[in-house]
Amino acid sequence: MGKGDRKSRKGKITKGTYGNRRPHKANKAKEQTETKEAAK
């Protein structure tokens, strides 16, 4: 697992690709809404 590993975060950064391990944007707003709904 390192720069050459396409499935790891470092590998995706090196390769310049995105996926489940490295999403385009971190969904912090989505996480907050889910926790608020769960609290109700």
C-alpha positions as semicolon CSV with decimal commas, in nm:
position;residue;x (nm);y (nm);z (nm)
1;M;0,000;0,000;0,000
2;G;0,162;0,318;-0,119
3;K;0,192;0,552;-0,412
4;G;0,160;0,272;-0,668
5;D;-0,151;0,117;-0,509
6;R;-0,454;0,242;-0,704
7;K;-0,699;0,138;-0,431
8;S;-0,535;0,342;-0,154
9;R;-0,583;0,714;-0,091
10;K;-0,214;0,790;-0,159
11;G;-0,229;0,596;-0,484
12;K;-0,535;0,789;-0,598
13;I;-0,370;1,122;-0,512
14;T;-0,057;1,021;-0,707
15;K;-0,262;0,893;-1,001
16;G;-0,499;1,191;-0,991
17;T;-0,815;0,983;-0,971
18;Y;-1,114;0,978;-0,737
19;G;-1,335;0,708;-0,586
20;N;-1,475;0,577;-0,258
21;R;-1,139;0,612;-0,085
22;R;-1,093;0,965;-0,220
23;P;-1,420;1,146;-0,291
24;H;-1,419;1,479;-0,478
25;K;-1,562;1,660;-0,175
26;A;-1,596;1,551;0,187
27;N;-1,968;1,546;0,266
28;K;-1,959;1,714;0,605
29;A;-2,297;1,883;0,554
30;K;-2,457;1,549;0,469
31;E;-2,317;1,389;0,786
32;Q;-2,454;1,671;1,001
33;T;-2,806;1,638;0,859
34;E;-2,804;1,262;0,914
35;T;-2,703;1,301;1,278
36;K;-2,973;1,564;1,334
37;E;-3,239;1,335;1,186
38;A;-3,120;1,045;1,400
39;A;-3,145;1,262;1,714
40;K;-3,515;1,334;1,652
